[in-house]
Amino acid sequence: MARNALTAQFLKAVPTPVPVDPQSELVRIFYRGRLLTRPLFIEADERRRLLADLDVLRSALISLPDRLFAGDLEAFARALGMNDDQVRCVLRGRGTSVTRLSRSDLYADAGGFRLLEYNMGSAIGGSDMVHINRALLNDPRMKEFAAEHDLDYVDTMTAHLDTIRLECGIEPGARPVVAITDWPESYESLAPYMRAVAEHWSTLGVDAHACHIGELEARDGGIWLKEHRVDVVNRLFMLEDVASAPDAVALMDPVLDAADRGEVKIFTPMDAELFGCKAALAMLSDEANRHLFAAEELAALDRILPWTRTVREGEVTLEDGSRVDLLTHAVEHQEDLVLKATLGHGGMAVLLGWQDGLTPEEWAAKLRDAVDGPYVLQRRIHPVPEYCADEDGTLTPWTPVWGVFTTATVSGGVFVRATRTESRVDVINLGTGASTGTVFHPRIPGA
């Protein structure tokens, strides 16, 4: 029943829900109080392997412009399906190096962790869930269990802010003004959460303020938010926003111009999202590119990255080495495949081949429409459930998505979104009613 030995020991030692009162405005506002009744656990060996594989994945992704396009970032962006405005923003807003801030969303199947989505950049959420780790340790049973097994967790929020400081060149001890900046259309709904984030960040050594990009003003040799001269624009807006907004260039240019002049830092630079694009994952998975990688790289990629291909006509290679026509294979194996938009995030623009009510005719039509467009096909992952106690102590299976962070200082922090397995929700996120939770792992000496 338990996914690993540590979980089995916990369920025996703590058979009823662990009450959690994180006393955090961030958790109350954004996560709506829907919390799992216990933490999840990653064993030491699987954590080492997972972080090593994710490091290989990141290195392989950021190497793609050099390995496939002779260092031409514009050619890489266009091959990913980006439009002219997006390419322009990427080229003007690129950093001197690729950010370390990322979150990999994964299922754990019978063989280990498998990637659903790779998110790179400052728009990723979940680092504030460290409040739940702390709150769980207020329960005497949890505190005793953590001490007995020498359990630890990563302070992802501190690591997030440390990454901003390091990658933006903030001097030690300085208190930079950080504008947590969204796109105008989404700011209204996110503003309460963003203000709570800003308030909390301001207790951690930065002067943070929430806004949308239309509120930023270029004047007097800098970028200003009302009376505050901004040192760092922490962007929550994404290349998807640039693609859909007719006034995107007018909103972006003053900030990009100021960044070009060295008057403000953008965290993270716009090029970060190139490497979170699903088309980039398809480039890593494509048999045509395997010769570019060493054997140890391929072993890590094969462990963590499910079979992924851009939607095109012609033959492809399957996991067993056989050659098939892609569209014919996709039609015949509808129940085993997912169709995803390359630039969608958070489960947006995802069509599950096994979705209730989706007929073979509808699936085939969607595939035809996706040919040579910004879409990939990915192999379905069958996750192993985690059992959590209901209020009466009954153990119920839940399906979790594991969000694993990397930062410039310390990696391996994890937050979880999960739904009851019986609910048959296959796209698991806050919008589909997921509960949230956090993860503990054995302390690794010297780590």
N, C-alpha and C positions, 0 to 999 in steps of 0.2 A: 504493500500500500504506500509506503513512504518512498520518495524519490532517491534518498540517500540515507546513510546510517545516522548522520547527525539529525536529520528530520525525524527518523524513527525514535531516536532517544528523546527528542523534545516532546513528541506526541505522547510518549509514555510518562514523561516527567510532568508535563503541563497539559492535561487532557481537556481543559476548558478554556474558553477565550481569555486572552490577555487584555484587560481594559487599557485603552489608550486615550489619554487626554494631553495632546501635544501642546495645548495652550498657545497655539500659533495661528495668527490671523491668516497667514499664507495658506495653511492647510484648510482652515475653515472656509475661506472664500473660494479657492480654486478647486480643491478636492472634495468640497461639499460634505465633508464628514464621512464619506464612504470609505471605511478602512477595513482591511483584512483583520481577522481575529488573532493572528499570530504573525511573527516574521517568517520569512523563508531563509533557507540556508544554502550556502555553497561550500563544499568541502575544499580543503587546502589544495589538493592535487588538481581538482577540476578547475579551481580558480587560476592556478598557475598556467594551466594549459589554455584556458579561455583568454587570459590577458596576453599570453604569447601569440595566440592565433589572431587576436584583434590587432596586435601591433604589426603583424605581417600584413593583415588586410589593409590597415591604414597606409603602411609604406608602399604597398602595391598600388593602391588607389592614387596616391599623390605622385607616383612615378609614371602614370599613364601618359601625360602630355609628352614626356621625354621618350618613353619607350615606343609610343605609337605615332606621335606627331612631331618628332624632332624638336620638341620644346615649344611648339607653336600653340600657345594657350587659346588663341582665337579659333584655330582649327579644331581643337579639342572641344571647346564650348559649342561650336556649330555641329559637331558630330554627335553631341549629346541632345541636340534638338532645340537649342536656345534661339530666340529671335534676336533681331538687331538691337533692340533696346537692352535686352538682357546681356548680350555679348558686350555692348558698350559699357554697361555698369560693371561687369566683371573685369574688363581690361583697365578701366579707370580706377576701380576700387580694389585692386589686387594688393595683397600684402607682400612684404619682403620675404616672408616664409609662410608656410601653411599652418594655420592654427592647430593646436593640440586639443582643443575643446571639441569633443564629440560624444554622441550617445548611440550605441548600437542596440537596436531592439531585436530580441531573439526569443525563439521558443527553445525549450529543452525537450528533445525527443529521446528515443531509446538509446541513441548513439552519442548524445552530447548536445551542446548548444549549436543552434542553426540560425542564421541571420534572416530576419524579416526585412529590416530596413536599416540603413546607415545614415545617421543624421550628424552633420558637421556644422558648427557655427553657434552663434550666440542666441539663436531662436529656440534652442532645445530647452525643454522643461524638465523638471523633476529633481533638480539639485537641492531644492528646499526640503525634500522629504527626509533629510537628516534629522529634522525635528522629531520625527516618529521614532527613529532609533533611540534618541535620548529618552523620549517618553516611555518607551517599552521597558527601559531599565529601571523605571520607578516601581514596576511590579516585582515583589520579592522573589517570586518563582523564576521570573525571567532573569533577574539579577544573579540569582544563585546558579542558574543554568549557564549563563554567560561566563561567570567566574570559573565554574567547574571545567568548562571546555575551552577556556581562554579565548573567548570570542571577541571580535573587533568589528568596526565598521569604518567607512571612509567619510570624513566630513566634506561632502561634495560641495557645499555652499562656500566654505572657506577656500577650497581648491579652485572653484570657479572664479572667485574674486582674485585669488593669487595669480591665476592665468591672465586675467585682465591686466593686472599690474605688470607682470613680466612681459607680455606680448605688446603692450602699449608703451613700454619704457617708462613707467611711473617710478620716480625715485623712491627709495625706501623711506618710510615715515611721512611721505606726502599724502595729502587728502584731496584726491582729484574730484572734480565735478563730473559726474556720470549722468548722461541723459539716457534713460531707459526708453527707447523710442520704437513706437509701432507705426503701422500704416493708418491713415485717417479712418478708413472704413471699418477696421477691426478694433480701433482704440476704444470706442465707446463701451463695448462689451468687456474688454480686458482691463479697462482703467482701474476698477477697484483692486484687482489683483496686482497690477503693476504698481499702484501706489503703496500697497502693503509690502511688495518687494523693495521698493525704494526706501521705505521707512526702516525695514530691517537691514538693508545694506548700509544705511547711514549709521548703524551702530557698529559696523565692522570696518570702519576706516575709510569710507568714501562718502562723498556728499552726493546722494543719488536723488533724481527727480524723474517722474513719469511724464511722458508726453507723446504726441505723434509727430511725424517728420514735418508736417506743415506748420508746426509751432516753432521750429528752429529758424533762426534768422542769422544771415551772414552780414556782419557789420563790425566796424572798429577792429579789423584784423583778426576776426575769429568767428566762431559759431556761438550764438547766444540763445538761451532759453529765458525769456524775460530778463531779469537782472543778473542772471548767472552766466558767466562765460564758461562754456563747456570744454572740458578736456577730452572726454571720451563719449562718443555716440555709441551706446550699446544697442545694436539694432535687433529688434524683434521682427521687423519686416523682412520679406524674403523675395527671391527672384520670381516666385509665383505672383506676388503683388505687382512687381514691375511689369510682368507680362500682361496683366489684366487691367492696369490703370492707364487711361489715356493721357493723364498729366504726370506720369511717372518721371519723365525726364526733367520736367520743371521742378518737381519736388526734390529729386536726387541731386541735380547739378550743383546747387549752392554748397551742399555738404561735401560732395566729391571734389569740388574746386578747392574748398578750404583744406581738405585732407591732402590734396596735391601740393598745396603751399605749406604744409606742415603745421597748420593752425589748429588742427583737431585730429584725433585718432578715431578710426572706425573699428569697432570690435563687434563681430569679427569682420575682416575684409570680405568683400562680396564674392571673391573667388572660392571661399570655403564651400559654398553649395555645389560647386562643380563636382566635388568628390562625394557628395551625398546623393547624387543623381543616380537613379536606378539603371540608367543606360551605362554608367561607369561600371556598375556591378556586372552588367552583361558583358562588357569588354573583358573583365577579369575571368568570367566563366567561359567565354567563347573558346572553343578548341583551336581556333585560328591563332590565338595569342599565347597558347601554353608554352611554346618554345622560347618565349621571352623571359620565363621565370625559372629559377633554380628548383631542384627537386624538393628541397625543404620548404620553399615557398608554396609550391603546388600542393604539398601534403597539408599544410595549414589551411590553404584556401579550400581544398576539397573537404576538409573537416567542417568548416564553418559556413561556407557559401553554398546554398542550394543551386541546382542547375537553373540558369537564368539566360534567356536569349531575347535579343531584340526581335520584334515581330516583322518578319520579312518572308518573301517567297524563297523557296529553295531548300536544300538539304542542310541538316545540322547533325552533330554527333551527340548521342545520348550518353548517359553515365557509364553504360557497359561497353562503349566504343562503337556501337552499331550506328549506321547512317540511316536517317529517315527524312522524309519531307516534313518540314516544320508544321505547316498548316494541317496536313493530313493527320499527323501525330496529335496535334492539339485538339482536333475535332474528335478523334477516337479516344482520347484520354481526358475528356472534359472534367471528370471527377478528381483528377490528380493535378490540376493546373490552376494558376491564378493569373489574371490579366491585370497589369498595373500601369498607370501613367508614370512616365519616367520622372517627372518633377513633382508628383503629388507627395504629401506628407500626412502623417497621422491617420492613415487608412483611407485618405481621400482618393477618389477615382480608382477604386479597386473592385474588380469583378471576380468573384469566386466561381470557379467552374461548377462546384457542388452546391451553389446557392439554391435554396428552396424556390421552386417555381421557374427556374431558368431552364428553358427547353433547349434541346440540341440545336434547333433551328436558330434560336436567338443567340446562342453561344457562337455558332458558326458565323452569323452575321456580324457580331461584335469583332470577331477575329479578322474578317475581311476588311472591316472599316479601320482596323488598327494597323494594317500592313503599311510599312514604311512611315508610320507616324510615331509620335513620342510615347511608345508603349513597349513593355517587356512581358514575356511569359516566364513564370517562375514555378518550380516544382512545389507542390503542396508539402507542408511539414505537419507531422502528426505529433502534437505535444503530449508529454507525460503530465498528468494532472498532479496538483499538490492538494493534500487534504487539510482542511481547516475545520476547527470545531464550531458548530452552531452553538446557540445559547444553552441548549440542553446537553451539550457535550457530544452530539452526533457528529461524526466526521463526514464531511461533504467534499466531493472533488471540485476543485477550481482549476481553470486554465489560465496560467499567468503568461504575460509578456514581460521579459526581463530587460530592463533598460540599463545598460552598463556604460559608465562614463569613463572617458579618458580626459586628462587635463595636463597642464604643463608641469604640475608638481607631483601629484599622486593619482593613480588610476585605480579602477576597480570598485568605485562606489556604485551601488545598484538601487534602483527603485522599481517597483512592480505595479503593473495594472492587471487585474484579473476579473474574470466573470465565472459564475457557476458553470461547470461543464454542461449540466443539463439544460442550460439556457440556449445552447447551440449558437451563441454569438461568436462569429469567426473573426470579425474585425474588432479587436479589443482596444478601446480607448475611453477617455472620459465621456465623450459624446455618446457612446453606446451604453453608458451606465456602469462602467467598470469601477470596482473598488480598488483602492491603492494600498500599497504596503512597502515594506523595506526589507533589507537583507543583512544578515550577519555572516561572518566567515571566521575561521580559526586565524588567530594572529600568526603571522609569519615572522620569525626572528630576523631582524635586520631590515625588514621591509617597511 
